């Protein structure tokens, strides 16, 4: 090993359980291999300004126990160095000034894209590898390969939803629990299915850019009506925040004036997704004389900095070790993955969407057995509810309207009882 080797580590995007574990494992392996390690604070924020002061040398003593803690000891930011060539050049030059020969980036799809461009700009002078992190689980990895942090976030989310389910039954109310998931609904589906929530909604169910707010509202409304027909006035709906981004252009008026981050994404924390859906559902039910108690609850930020569960502790220590190993072996421009218990580097360029040039997104497969089982356990309107005259009459009676009227109002949002 060249004694002049020096590795830098930075974190981009939102927090996820296990970040510190990656930092710790990568640092320990590198130091034992004779490599200096520099922690870079706040992602690309300072590097793209040409500022090399926000760094700290990392030692084994510094990181030996940080793996148990959530959050990021190096903090994180969404600073985007790919907006212009000057910013990219500053990043490369600042890293060079720091003596960095290898860079480990930890983050989601945006940080992965930034890592790809930095590696290209460095042209071999700085080796770059990326460790995939996002509780959204939406990086285009193999189907059986999670992004780290997802399992811990799901675990914490299930505990919250379990409590909400008990509260809902105790107080005869509904909760709309909004989970993170800007583009894909993996986290919402994972939480909803594991907790056996009443219903779970994901962006994939409503299509890309074609969803109408009234379809989402009527799906939730139908679930409440069906519960009432069965003698229950309580329930918990788990909703992926990204359903709001699947709205048609006309419906996007609800997002006017909402702040966007450095990557151009709507800050969904600024959008009251649960409140919008609550308002729509209550108005829809009020037309039938039904006045349920609905509480909108965002369960996003409670999950991002949770202490990692053992699954993610082991997983992230493997990822950190392999990131250091990959750099030491001369690797660059790759995503660090563990597949079937073995390290497998995936070229970052292979993950770019050929049409957009951005990192590809892994969506929930709505044709999979896993998804269909989840839907079978949901309490929501089905096509067979409308095929049974008796059942149709029961549902219509809840609304105080005729069976024909109920069918005209809600049949369009009924899901088929698909074979599994």
Order of alpha helices (4+ residues) and beta strands (2+ residues): beta-alpha-beta-beta-alpha-alpha-beta-alpha-beta-alpha-beta-alpha-beta-alpha-beta-alpha-beta-alpha-alpha-beta-beta-alpha-alpha-alpha-alpha
